[in-house]
Amino acid sequence: MSSTVTNWLALDKRSLGLFRIAVGVSLILDVATRGLFFRAHYSSQGLFPLKDYLVQPGVDMRRWSLLFMNDTPLFVGLFFLATLVFSVLFTLGYRTRVTGWICWALLVSIFRRNPLVVNAGDMYLPLLLFWGNFLPWGERFSVQPRPDEEPAVRGFPAFCYQIQVCILYWFSAIFRAGPEWQVDYSALYHAMKAERFNTFLSPWLLTLGTDLLAALTYVTLALELLGPFFLLLPLWRVRAVCVLLIMSFHFGIMLGINIPIFALIGLVGPIGMLPGPFWELKWPKKFERWFSDLVSRGASGFRLSESSSEPDSPRKVKLEVFYRWLTYPAMALMLFGLYRGVYNPESHSYVLGLSRVFSLDQRWGMFSPRPPNYADWDTAPATTSSGRKIDLLTGGEYDPSASTTRFYQKFGNVRWFNLHMILMGEMRGHNQLYLQYLVERWNDAHPDDPVLTARYEYHFQTIMPHYLLGETRTKVYATYP
């Protein structure tokens, strides 16, 4: 890349330091929310024990995971504890490169152990962590800072991170080919009308009228298409405004549509692209001084600081050059995986397989080519030995029309929400394993009134023209015994 291009695509080290902290906090939150249900989602006592999970269809496409070694609750619990510890060390900036790659391997292992509780945000976070690990994002706002006179990072690794952020928006827009995005701009209306994606603000936003929601849909599509171009312009004010605009966009998504993980990671993604002159403004400059002093005092208190201004040895310099060159084959793998994922997502090849090994394959198709044009929910009716008719999901009386119960409230955690969204796509063997888990959970809690028969049902209503709901239809996905 020419010096002119690398200068304009330079990344400020203070922005990278703040980006590292934001990614680290996201890691900590991710591990914490998953850890609440690690026994149910990842262990032998949960939904998908390894002995049953690894024999499901598609095992030939299953990717590596350190959690495939063992699924006892003790091992899984210690694995989550180790991930949390390394995430904290990474956030603090302690031996950032080593802890960063360890966090990447642990995080990817958790995602792959149970992909049914994974969403688009979980795909984006390892990508940000992967490309960030090739950048010196531990030199600022870190317990091990590296004071030097060079405030910016240039070169191909910096370009890789920036193009990854842009790819998310460009390809999301490319896939939005349905009439809801291109003709009547009703996409946001349909997304909020689908009850599974409701937030506390959704009912109020729906009362604003279809005209305003159509305008917001148009703005969303325009931002996804044009925003990345503004991010890459050599005009620092435009770049700064665009970064803040994209962050605000994801904050708005978090409020209006129930996809909190993706919205949070999307908000974090462009932080590292804040331009250097931004930090010379009044309030950012005050924040930099305050936060740097806070981190420095914290590092001194815990005796973690090991900053050094000594020049690197020739051997270390050569290793650093080789390390940077690794981004070229990594980017080639990512672009190949992106191409095949768009044009032939079911294809198999050695190169695509290698791309999947490093989780560089991606396909951004949420609400594409159109958002769901139906309202849906699931139930698990069961009959117990006493003759009670219950719903194993709620533990209460069975009500086949209970579509007003929001998933997020029903299951209390976004990971359960993700699980049900995927299971409602008729995962066959996984549906059967889940129903078996629900039966066993009820029987353990009610040994005097065990389940005799049970079903896992999927209910949906098509949203007809003029946004009216059609007749409720039901499918049975699994039965017991």
N, C-alpha and C positions, 0 to 999 in steps of 0.2 A: 504494500500500500504506500502511496506517495506521502511525503512529509506534510503536504498541504491537507490531505484528507485526514491523516492521523492527528494533526493539530486540531482540526475542527471537531473530530470525534473523541478528543481527549476527555478523560473522566477525572474529576477532582477527587483527591484522596479523602477529603472530609465527607463528601457525598457517599463514597464507597464505605467509609467507616459507619456512617449512619445506616446505610443499606444493610451492612452485615448485622448490625444490632436488630434491625427490623426483621430480617430473615431469622435470626436467632430467637427472637421473641415468638415469631410464628411457629418455629420448631417446638419451643417449650409448650405453647398452647396446644399444638397438635398432639404431642406426646401425652399431655395432661388429660385432654378430652378422650383420647383413645384408652389411656390407662385406667380410666374409671370403669371400663368394661373389658379389660384385657382377658379376664377369665372366660367371658361369654364369647368374645370375638376371635380369640387367638389360641386358646388352650384346648387340651383334650377334654375338658369338662364343659365346653361351649357348643356353639352351633355346628362348627365344622372341624371335628377332630382330624388330624392328619391322615389317619388310616382310612377315613371316608372321603376326605377332601381330595386327596391325591389320585383317587381312582375316578374322579368325575371326568366327563368328556372334555377334550382339549388339553389333556396332560402333556401332549407333545409340544404345545405352545407355552407351557408354564415356564416362567422365568425363575432364576435363582433367588433364593432367600435364605438368610442365615437362620430364620425361624423354622425352616424345614428340618433342621437337625433334631429338634426336640419340641414337644408341645405340652410338657408338664406345666402346671400353674407356677411352680417354683422357677423353672427356667425362664418362662415367658415374663414373669414378674421381674426377675433380675435383669432380663434383657431391656425391659422398659425403663428400669431404674438407671441402667448404664446409658441408655439413650438420653435420658433427662440430664444426667451429670455432664455428658459431653456437650449437650446443647447449651447448658449454662456456661461451660468453659469457652465454647465457641462464641457465644454472645459477648462475653467479657473480653474476647480477643486474646485468649491464652493459647499460644502455639497454634495460631489460627489455621494454618495450612493443614497440619496433622489432624486437629480436631474437626476441621471442616470436612475432610474426606471421610473420617470415621462417622461423622453425623450423616453424611450422604449414604454410606453403606448401610447403616442401621435404619435410616428412614426408608430407603428403598426396600429393605428386607421386611419391614412392618407392612408397607403398602402391598407387597406381593403375597404376603401370607394370607390375607383376606381381601382380595380386590372388590368384594361386594360392599365394603364400607368405604370405598374410595370414590372421589369425584374429580372434576376438572381442576380444582385448586390443588388437589394432591398430585396431579400430573405436573403442574406448573412449579411447585415448590422445589422438587428435586432438580429441575432444569435450572432454576435460578441458583441453587446451591452448587450445581456442577460447574456452570460458567463462572460463578463468583470465585470459586476456589482457584481459578487461574489468575485472579487479580489480587493486588496487594491490599485487600480490604481489612487487614489487621494492623495497618500502620497508623491509623488515626482513631480516636475515641476507643483506645484499647489499653489493657493493663500492661501490654508490652509494645509501646509505641516505638516508632523508628523515626526519630527526627532527621530530616534531610531538607535540602533546599528545593527539591523537585515536588511541587504540589499536585502535579497531574500525572495520569497514566495514559500512555499512548500505545498504539500497536494493535495487532490482530486480536489478542484476547479481549481488549476493550470493545472492539467492533463486534465480537461474537456475543457478548452480553447484550449490547444494544440491539443487535438484529434479532435476538431471541425475543426481546420485549415487543419489537415491532411485528414479528411473525404472529404472535398471539392475536393481535387486532386485525391484521390484514387477512389472515385466513378465516377468522371468525366472520368477517364481512363477506368474503368470497362465497362462503357456504350459505349465506342468507339469501337464497334464491326464491323462496316461496312468495306468493302474492301478499301475505301478511307483512312482509318486509318491503316489497317492491311496488305494490299496487295500492292497497288501501291502508297500509301502515297501521294495521291492527295488532301487530306482534306483541307489544307490551300489554295490551288489553287481554289477549289470550293467555299470556304468561301469568298475569295476576289473577285471571279468572280460574286457572287451574289450582284447585284448593291446596294441592301439595306444596305449592310455591308461595302461599300466603304468608305475609308478615303482619304485624299489628297495624301497619300503615296501609296495607293493600286495600281493605274495604273503603277507606277514605279516598285513596287515589282513584279507585274505580268510579267514585261519585263526581270526579272532575270532568267527566265527559269524554267521549271518544275522540273529539277534535284535538283536545290538548294531549291526550295519550298518543294520537297519531303524530303530532308534532314532536313529541319526545322520542318516538320510534325513529323518525327521520333524523333527528339529532344524533341518536345512538349510532345509526349506520354511518352517518357522515363522520363522526368522531373516530370510529374504527377504521375507516378508509383513509382519512386525512391526518389524523393525530400522529401516527408514526412518522409521516414526512416532516411535520413540524418539529418532532423530537430530534430529527437528524439535521436540522438547519443550523448553519454556523452563526446564529443570532442568539446570544445567550438569554436575552429577555423573552424571546419567543419560546425557547426551550424550557425555561423556568416556568412560564405560564402554562405551557402544554403539560409538563409533569404534574403541576398542581391541579390542572383541569382533569387529567386522567385519574388522579387520586380521588378527586371529588366525585367523578363519575362512578367509581367503584364504591365509594361511600353511599352514594345514592342507590346503587344496586342493592347494597346490604340492607337498606331501609325498606325498599319496595318489593324485593323478590327474595324468597327464602333459599338463597344459595350462599350462606355466610362464609364458608371456607374459600370458595373461589373469589368472592368479593374482597376478602381480607388479603389474600395473596396477590390479587391483582392490584390492590392499593399499594402493596409493598414493592412490586416489581420495578417501577420506574424511578424509585428514590435515588438510586446510584447515578442517575443521569442529570441530577441537579448541577448546573454549570458552576464553575469556580467563582465568577463575579457575584453570584447569588449570595455567597457566604460573606461578601464584603458589605452587604446591606446592613442596616442598623440592627434589626432584631436577630437575623441569622448570626451576625458576628457576636452579639451578646450571648446567644445560645451556645455557640462554639466555645467561648471562653469559660462559661459556667459549666458546661458538660465535660470539657477536657479536664478542668480542675476537679470536678466530682470524681471522674474515673481515676485520675492520678492519686487523689487522696484515698480512694477505696483500694487501689492496688498497693499503695504503701502500707495500709492497715493490714492487708492480708499477705504482704510480702510476696506479691506476684510479679511486680514490675522487674523487667530485665532489659530495659531499653539500652541500645548500644549505637554509637555513631561510628564504630570501627568499620573500615571498608571490607567488603566481602573478599574471600580468598579466590584465586583464579579458578580453582576447581568448582567452587560454589557458583561462580559466574557462569561457567560452562553448563552446569546442571540446570541453572535457571533458564538459559537460552534453550536447552533441549526441552525443558518443561513447557516453555511458551510455544515451541514448535508442535507440541502435541495437540494444540487447538486446531491445527489445519486438518488432520485426519478426523478429528472429532466433529468439526463443522461439516466435512464432507459426508460423514455418516448421518448426521442430523438432517442435512438437506435431502439425502437419498431416502431416508425414512419418511420425511415429510412428503416427498413426491409420491412414493408408493402408497403412503397412507391416504393421500387425496385421490389418486387415480385407481388404485387397486388395493384397498385396505386388507383384503383377504389373502393377498399373495404371500408366498414363501420364498425366501432366498437367503443365502449365507450372509450377504451384506446387511439385509434388513434384520436378520437374526442378531447380528453383531450390534446393530443400532438399538435393538430391544434390550440387549444385555446391559447397556449403559443407560437405559431409559431415555434415549434421545429421540425415539419415535414419538410423534404427536399428531393429533388431529383435532382441531378446535371446532366442534360442531354443535355446541349447546344451543338449543332453540333453533336449530337449522335442519333442513331448509325452511322449517316453519316451527313455531312453538306448538305445544300440544293443543289440539282443538277438542279436548274432552276434559271432564272432571272425573277423577277416579279415586278409589280407596280399596283397601283390602280388609278382610275379616277372617277369623279362624273359628267357625262355629264348632262346638263339641257337645257331646252328651255324656254326662257322668253316670256312675253306677246308681246314684240316687234319683236319676231322671232329670237333673238340672240341665237347662240349655244355656251354655255360657259361650263367651268369646274369649279364646285363649290369649288374644293380644291385649285385652284390657283387664281380664279377670272378672268382668261383670257379666250382666245378662246380655245375651246375643241380640243385636239389633242390626239387621242387614242394611238399613238405610242410614247408618250413623256416619254419613259423609261430612258432617259439620265438625267433627273432631279433628283438629289439626295434628299432623304427624309430629311436628316439633314438640307440641305440648304432650302428645300421647306417650312418646317414648323418652322424652326428657334429654335427649342428646342428639346432636347432628349426625353422629355415626349410625344410629338406628334409623334415622331418616334416610340416609344414603342406602342402607341395606334394603329398606322397603321399596325405595324407588327402583332398584335393580331387580329385586325379586318379583315385582309386579310386571316385569318384562318376560315372565314365564321362563325361569331358569331351570325348570324340570328337576333334575337331581338335587339341586340346591334347595328348591322349594320343599322337596320331600324331607331333606335333612332338617330344614328349619321347622317344619311341622312336628317332626319327631322331637326336636329340642323343646318346643312349646308344650307338648304333651308331657315330657319328662319333668319340665319345670313345674307344671301344675300338679303332677302326681307326687313330687317331692314335698310340695307345700300342703297338699291335701291327701295324705295317705289313706284316709278313711272314705274318700270319695273320688276314686281314680276315673280317668277318662276311658270311656268304652269305644266311642267313635269320634272322629274329627275330620275336618276338611280345611284346606287353605283356599279361600275364595278371592277372586278379583272382580270388582264391580266398576262399571264406567258408564258415563253419560256423555254422548256426543254433543258438542256445542253447535247447535243448528244455526242457519242464517238468522241475522238480527239478534244473535247471542242468546237464543233460547236453548234450554237443555232438553235433549231428547230422552227417550225411554231408557230406564236403567237396564243394563245387560250384565250378566254374571257368567264367569268362567271358574271352573274348579281346577286348581293347579296341583293339588296333592291331597291324598286321603290317608286316614289311619283307621284301623290297622292295615 
